Amino acid sequence: MPKYEIVYFCEVFFLSLIIAFVVDSFIIRYAQKSGLLLDKDSTIKPQKMHCGDIPRAGGIGIFLALCFVIFFRLEYFNLFLLIPVFLVFLSGILEDFKGSLSPRQRLLLQVLASLSAIYFFNCVIVDIGFSLPYYLGVVFSVFCIVGIINAINIIDGFNGLAGGFSILVLLSITFVSYIVGDIKIFYICIGLIGAIFGFLLLNFPKGRIFLGDGGAYLVGFILAFLLILLTQNKDNGVSPWYGICIMIYPIF
């Protein structure tokens, strides 16, 4: 990779990190003063490990950093990517704000996000070691995308667990996409790693802010989206089982 490209991708990484860190730092102060977006200490949840009222909207910083990454290089992923990204983020952040969005409503928004990704980017699984009919692949792809979205949310319990795992997966995707020369996926991975790392500086180990449903759903969607694009592109030559292998923990 030429030196100027290394410098460029470093800039993308650090700008995403700074955006996520600054935005989430502001959210911490805002939430504590306003009483909004807080995961109350009195809330009874099976995965509750914290003491005190902690903001649960760290996904906002990641969302805005990802929007920056998309706008920064529209020749890689055009503005249509914002449609599924916004829909899936909305399905979680509304729950973070109100805590009253029903599972059916969240599922509907996630299915719409998946279908829009399929429509605009042909994000369809048709090769799983053997060929699937296209329309069956569409149904299977929606099932997989929505499954990964919620799988990441399920492992979002301990400080740094979902974020740290997602960075490890993204590092693997970054390495593979670089080897096969898929610069679009490589670029998104670099930006998202920076955004999640900016969030983790506030989340781990002290737990000053949580990822929240909006952040977990968003990260899960992008992981599923990138893995489908990477493994279903015949020019890449990446095994369709690669995605299952690196995502086996949340899938299980």
PEWOKA-V896270 format. One line per field, one symbol per residue. ss: DSSP state (2 for helix, 1 for strand, 0 for the rest). psi: psi as a letter, one per 40 degrees, with the letter a starting at -180 (. if undefined). A space follows every 50 residues. Layout:
ss = ???
psi = ???
This chain:
ss = 00222222222222222222222222222222220001100000000000 00011000222222222222220000000022222222222222222200 00222222222222222222200000100010022222222222222222 22220000002222222222222222222200222222222222222222 22200000100222222222222222222222000000000222220222 20
psi = hiddddddddddddddddddddddddddddddddeifhhidehhidehei hihhiffeddddddddddddddgeechiedddddddddddddddddddfe hiddddddddddddddddddefghhehfdihiiddddddddddddddddd ddddegcihedddddddddddddddddddefgdddddddddddddddddd dedhedfeiididdddddddddddddddddeehdddfhheeddddeeddd d.
